[in-house]
Amino acid sequence: MANTQGPQGNHDPAGSTQMFRAFVDDAPQSPQAATTGGGPRVGLIVGIVVAVAVVAAVAWLALK
């Protein structure tokens, strides 16, 4: 991809649009993308555990 023209035809001297498009096009095909499918689920579980711990700590302090 030697074309460094932006979507409006403006010249992109750094080629950042081209590099971004190459990154986006390659992302689904990389082996790492397939192994990180559980990322949001892990974050949700950690968030729930933290929320339960905070509620338990507040209840413990209120009853103390």
A tleap script that builds the chain and sets N, CA, C and O, in Angstrom:
source leaprc.protein.ff14SB
mol = sequence {
  NMET ALA ASN THR GLN GLY PRO GLN GLY ASN
  HIE ASP PRO ALA GLY SER THR GLN MET PHE
  ARG ALA PHE VAL ASP ASP ALA PRO GLN SER
  PRO GLN ALA ALA THR THR GLY GLY GLY PRO
  ARG VAL GLY LEU ILE VAL GLY ILE VAL VAL
  ALA VAL ALA VAL VAL ALA ALA VAL ALA TRP
  LEU ALA LEU CLYS
}
set mol.1.N position { 0.831 -1.178 0.000 }
set mol.1.CA position { 0.000 0.000 0.000 }
set mol.1.C position { 0.875 1.240 0.000 }
set mol.1.O position { 1.259 1.729 1.063 }
set mol.2.N position { 1.186 1.741 -1.149 }
set mol.2.CA position { 2.019 2.927 -1.255 }
set mol.2.C position { 1.185 4.201 -1.218 }
set mol.2.O position { 1.737 5.301 -1.200 }
set mol.3.N position { -0.128 4.065 -1.206 }
set mol.3.CA position { -1.003 5.225 -1.205 }
set mol.3.C position { -1.114 5.774 0.205 }
set mol.3.O position { -1.556 5.073 1.115 }
set mol.4.N position { -0.710 7.035 0.392 }
set mol.4.CA position { -0.822 7.659 1.704 }
set mol.4.C position { -1.873 8.756 1.685 }
set mol.4.O position { -1.736 9.766 2.375 }
set mol.5.N position { -2.908 8.563 0.906 }
set mol.5.CA position { -4.000 9.528 0.835 }
set mol.5.C position { -5.049 9.156 1.874 }
set mol.5.O position { -5.378 7.979 2.026 }
set mol.6.N position { -5.570 10.134 2.582 }
set mol.6.CA position { -6.629 9.914 3.548 }
set mol.6.C position { -7.955 9.727 2.845 }
set mol.6.O position { -8.019 9.813 1.619 }
set mol.7.N position { -9.013 9.473 3.593 }
set mol.7.CA position { -10.325 9.257 2.975 }
set mol.7.C position { -10.845 10.473 2.224 }
set mol.7.O position { -11.617 10.316 1.278 }
set mol.8.N position { -10.444 11.694 2.618 }
set mol.8.CA position { -10.887 12.889 1.922 }
set mol.8.C position { -9.904 13.303 0.844 }
set mol.8.O position { -10.098 14.344 0.217 }
set mol.9.N position { -8.864 12.531 0.608 }
set mol.9.CA position { -7.876 12.871 -0.396 }
set mol.9.C position { -6.756 13.726 0.150 }
set mol.9.O position { -5.903 14.159 -0.624 }
set mol.10.N position { -6.713 13.989 1.443 }
set mol.10.CA position { -5.649 14.777 2.051 }
set mol.10.C position { -4.407 13.911 2.189 }
set mol.10.O position { -4.501 12.729 2.520 }
set mol.11.N position { -3.259 14.491 1.938 }
set mol.11.CA position { -2.003 13.755 2.037 }
set mol.11.C position { -1.671 13.476 3.499 }
set mol.11.O position { -1.740 14.374 4.338 }
set mol.12.N position { -1.313 12.237 3.799 }
set mol.12.CA position { -0.946 11.827 5.155 }
set mol.12.C position { 0.562 11.611 5.176 }
set mol.12.O position { 1.019 10.510 4.869 }
set mol.13.N position { 1.360 12.640 5.534 }
set mol.13.CA position { 2.812 12.524 5.423 }
set mol.13.C position { 3.409 11.449 6.317 }
set mol.13.O position { 4.443 10.876 5.972 }
set mol.14.N position { 2.792 11.159 7.450 }
set mol.14.CA position { 3.349 10.151 8.352 }
set mol.14.C position { 2.915 8.748 7.965 }
set mol.14.O position { 3.512 7.776 8.427 }
set mol.15.N position { 1.910 8.618 7.144 }
set mol.15.CA position { 1.413 7.299 6.764 }
set mol.15.C position { 0.661 6.616 7.890 }
set mol.15.O position { 0.515 5.393 7.881 }
set mol.16.N position { 0.178 7.387 8.868 }
set mol.16.CA position { -0.478 6.772 10.023 }
set mol.16.C position { -1.783 6.091 9.638 }
set mol.16.O position { -2.146 5.074 10.230 }
set mol.17.N position { -2.489 6.632 8.660 }
set mol.17.CA position { -3.718 5.989 8.213 }
set mol.17.C position { -3.410 4.631 7.612 }
set mol.17.O position { -4.125 3.660 7.861 }
set mol.18.N position { -2.368 4.560 6.834 }
set mol.18.CA position { -1.970 3.294 6.218 }
set mol.18.C position { -1.565 2.286 7.291 }
set mol.18.O position { -1.946 1.118 7.215 }
set mol.19.N position { -0.801 2.722 8.282 }
set mol.19.CA position { -0.376 1.815 9.344 }
set mol.19.C position { -1.570 1.357 10.170 }
set mol.19.O position { -1.630 0.196 10.575 }
set mol.20.N position { -2.526 2.255 10.428 }
set mol.20.CA position { -3.706 1.883 11.192 }
set mol.20.C position { -4.531 0.851 10.430 }
set mol.20.O position { -4.999 -0.129 11.011 }
set mol.21.N position { -4.709 1.073 9.128 }
set mol.21.CA position { -5.475 0.111 8.335 }
set mol.21.C position { -4.790 -1.243 8.301 }
set mol.21.O position { -5.463 -2.273 8.355 }
set mol.22.N position { -3.475 -1.264 8.212 }
set mol.22.CA position { -2.745 -2.535 8.222 }
set mol.22.C position { -2.923 -3.227 9.565 }
set mol.22.O position { -3.085 -4.447 9.613 }
set mol.23.N position { -2.896 -2.463 10.664 }
set mol.23.CA position { -3.088 -3.033 11.994 }
set mol.23.C position { -4.482 -3.615 12.137 }
set mol.23.O position { -4.646 -4.722 12.650 }
set mol.24.N position { -5.498 -2.869 11.683 }
set mol.24.CA position { -6.873 -3.341 11.804 }
set mol.24.C position { -7.096 -4.569 10.933 }
set mol.24.O position { -7.778 -5.507 11.346 }
set mol.25.N position { -6.529 -4.571 9.735 }
set mol.25.CA position { -6.698 -5.716 8.849 }
set mol.25.C position { -6.015 -6.961 9.392 }
set mol.25.O position { -6.505 -8.069 9.175 }
set mol.26.N position { -4.891 -6.807 10.096 }
set mol.26.CA position { -4.158 -7.957 10.614 }
set mol.26.C position { -4.681 -8.436 11.958 }
set mol.26.O position { -4.448 -9.592 12.310 }
set mol.27.N position { -5.370 -7.612 12.718 }
set mol.27.CA position { -5.758 -7.948 14.080 }
set mol.27.C position { -6.593 -9.228 14.182 }
set mol.27.O position { -6.267 -10.062 15.027 }
set mol.28.N position { -7.644 -9.445 13.386 }
set mol.28.CA position { -8.434 -10.660 13.561 }
set mol.28.C position { -7.682 -11.931 13.182 }
set mol.28.O position { -8.061 -13.018 13.618 }
set mol.29.N position { -6.630 -11.819 12.384 }
set mol.29.CA position { -5.925 -12.995 11.913 }
set mol.29.C position { -4.782 -13.405 12.826 }
set mol.29.O position { -4.213 -14.481 12.647 }
set mol.30.N position { -4.429 -12.567 13.810 }
set mol.30.CA position { -3.305 -12.902 14.668 }
set mol.30.C position { -3.696 -13.988 15.661 }
set mol.30.O position { -4.841 -14.020 16.111 }
set mol.31.N position { -2.779 -14.872 16.010 }
set mol.31.CA position { -3.113 -15.937 16.955 }
set mol.31.C position { -3.412 -15.405 18.360 }
set mol.31.O position { -4.150 -16.043 19.110 }
set mol.32.N position { -2.856 -14.256 18.725 }
set mol.32.CA position { -3.094 -13.703 20.049 }
set mol.32.C position { -4.539 -13.227 20.198 }
set mol.32.O position { -5.097 -13.295 21.293 }
set mol.33.N position { -5.146 -12.752 19.125 }
set mol.33.CA position { -6.523 -12.276 19.186 }
set mol.33.C position { -7.482 -13.420 19.513 }
set mol.33.O position { -8.503 -13.200 20.164 }
set mol.34.N position { -7.167 -14.626 19.073 }
set mol.34.CA position { -8.029 -15.767 19.345 }
set mol.34.C position { -7.909 -16.215 20.800 }
set mol.34.O position { -8.866 -16.757 21.353 }
set mol.35.N position { -6.760 -16.002 21.426 }
set mol.35.CA position { -6.570 -16.471 22.791 }
set mol.35.C position { -7.055 -15.480 23.831 }
set mol.35.O position { -7.193 -15.850 24.997 }
set mol.36.N position { -7.321 -14.234 23.456 }
set mol.36.CA position { -7.757 -13.230 24.425 }
set mol.36.C position { -9.269 -13.050 24.399 }
set mol.36.O position { -9.760 -11.996 24.803 }
set mol.37.N position { -10.016 -14.039 23.940 }
set mol.37.CA position { -11.464 -13.934 23.877 }
set mol.37.C position { -12.115 -13.849 25.241 }
set mol.37.O position { -13.218 -13.314 25.353 }
set mol.38.N position { -11.463 -14.366 26.301 }
set mol.38.CA position { -12.046 -14.351 27.624 }
set mol.38.C position { -11.732 -13.106 28.413 }
set mol.38.O position { -12.107 -13.020 29.582 }
set mol.39.N position { -11.059 -12.136 27.825 }
set mol.39.CA position { -10.649 -10.938 28.533 }
set mol.39.C position { -11.789 -10.186 29.189 }
set mol.39.O position { -11.717 -9.929 30.390 }
set mol.40.N position { -12.841 -9.817 28.464 }
set mol.40.CA position { -13.940 -9.084 29.092 }
set mol.40.C position { -14.643 -9.892 30.180 }
set mol.40.O position { -15.107 -9.324 31.168 }
set mol.41.N position { -14.724 -11.197 30.010 }
set mol.41.CA position { -15.376 -12.034 31.014 }
set mol.41.C position { -14.570 -12.037 32.310 }
set mol.41.O position { -15.147 -11.987 33.396 }
set mol.42.N position { -13.244 -12.095 32.206 }
set mol.42.CA position { -12.390 -12.079 33.386 }
set mol.42.C position { -12.532 -10.742 34.107 }
set mol.42.O position { -12.600 -10.703 35.335 }
set mol.43.N position { -12.575 -9.658 33.359 }
set mol.43.CA position { -12.754 -8.345 33.961 }
set mol.43.C position { -14.081 -8.221 34.678 }
set mol.43.O position { -14.160 -7.604 35.741 }
set mol.44.N position { -15.118 -8.798 34.113 }
set mol.44.CA position { -16.436 -8.766 34.744 }
set mol.44.C position { -16.417 -9.542 36.055 }
set mol.44.O position { -16.964 -9.078 37.056 }
set mol.45.N position { -15.798 -10.710 36.060 }
set mol.45.CA position { -15.725 -11.523 37.271 }
set mol.45.C position { -14.931 -10.795 38.352 }
set mol.45.O position { -15.338 -10.777 39.514 }
set mol.46.N position { -13.804 -10.198 37.979 }
set mol.46.CA position { -12.998 -9.456 38.950 }
set mol.46.C position { -13.793 -8.276 39.501 }
set mol.46.O position { -13.726 -7.994 40.697 }
set mol.47.N position { -14.531 -7.595 38.659 }
set mol.47.CA position { -15.350 -6.472 39.103 }
set mol.47.C position { -16.422 -6.897 40.085 }
set mol.47.O position { -16.676 -6.199 41.067 }
set mol.48.N position { -17.054 -8.033 39.833 }
set mol.48.CA position { -18.084 -8.536 40.740 }
set mol.48.C position { -17.468 -8.925 42.082 }
set mol.48.O position { -18.043 -8.638 43.132 }
set mol.49.N position { -16.309 -9.574 42.056 }
set mol.49.CA position { -15.638 -9.964 43.300 }
set mol.49.C position { -15.267 -8.723 44.115 }
set mol.49.O position { -15.443 -8.701 45.333 }
set mol.50.N position { -14.758 -7.701 43.443 }
set mol.50.CA position { -14.397 -6.461 44.144 }
set mol.50.C position { -15.646 -5.799 44.727 }
set mol.50.O position { -15.617 -5.314 45.858 }
set mol.51.N position { -16.734 -5.775 43.972 }
set mol.51.CA position { -17.975 -5.167 44.462 }
set mol.51.C position { -18.507 -5.916 45.683 }
set mol.51.O position { -18.951 -5.284 46.641 }
set mol.52.N position { -18.469 -7.240 45.666 }
set mol.52.CA position { -18.926 -8.035 46.802 }
set mol.52.C position { -18.037 -7.777 48.016 }
set mol.52.O position { -18.533 -7.679 49.139 }
set mol.53.N position { -16.720 -7.667 47.795 }
set mol.53.CA position { -15.801 -7.401 48.900 }
set mol.53.C position { -16.077 -6.029 49.519 }
set mol.53.O position { -16.032 -5.879 50.740 }
set mol.54.N position { -16.361 -5.028 48.680 }
set mol.54.CA position { -16.650 -3.691 49.199 }
set mol.54.C position { -17.952 -3.710 49.998 }
set mol.54.O position { -18.019 -3.117 51.075 }
set mol.55.N position { -18.971 -4.372 49.498 }
set mol.55.CA position { -20.248 -4.447 50.217 }
set mol.55.C position { -20.056 -5.189 51.537 }
set mol.55.O position { -20.615 -4.784 52.556 }
set mol.56.N position { -19.280 -6.261 51.535 }
set mol.56.CA position { -19.031 -7.002 52.767 }
set mol.56.C position { -18.269 -6.140 53.781 }
set mol.56.O position { -18.576 -6.170 54.972 }
set mol.57.N position { -17.286 -5.379 53.317 }
set mol.57.CA position { -16.523 -4.521 54.217 }
set mol.57.C position { -17.405 -3.427 54.814 }
set mol.57.O position { -17.291 -3.127 56.003 }
set mol.58.N position { -18.277 -2.830 54.014 }
set mol.58.CA position { -19.184 -1.803 54.523 }
set mol.58.C position { -20.155 -2.396 55.528 }
set mol.58.O position { -20.426 -1.785 56.562 }
set mol.59.N position { -20.681 -3.575 55.238 }
set mol.59.CA position { -21.595 -4.221 56.178 }
set mol.59.C position { -20.886 -4.570 57.473 }
set mol.59.O position { -21.458 -4.413 58.552 }
set mol.60.N position { -19.652 -5.040 57.384 }
set mol.60.CA position { -18.892 -5.404 58.583 }
set mol.60.C position { -18.630 -4.171 59.452 }
set mol.60.O position { -18.748 -4.217 60.676 }
set mol.61.N position { -18.267 -3.055 58.777 }
set mol.61.CA position { -18.020 -1.823 59.529 }
set mol.61.C position { -19.318 -1.277 60.145 }
set mol.61.O position { -19.284 -0.709 61.237 }
set mol.62.N position { -20.443 -1.441 59.470 }
set mol.62.CA position { -21.716 -0.940 59.980 }
set mol.62.C position { -22.191 -1.752 61.181 }
set mol.62.O position { -22.835 -1.210 62.080 }
set mol.63.N position { -21.882 -3.031 61.202 }
set mol.63.CA position { -22.332 -3.893 62.290 }
set mol.63.C position { -21.338 -3.944 63.444 }
set mol.63.O position { -21.656 -4.491 64.500 }
set mol.64.N position { -20.171 -3.402 63.270 }
set mol.64.CA position { -19.129 -3.472 64.300 }
set mol.64.C position { -19.393 -2.527 65.433 }
set mol.64.O position { -18.609 -2.465 66.380 }
savepdb mol mol.pdb
quit
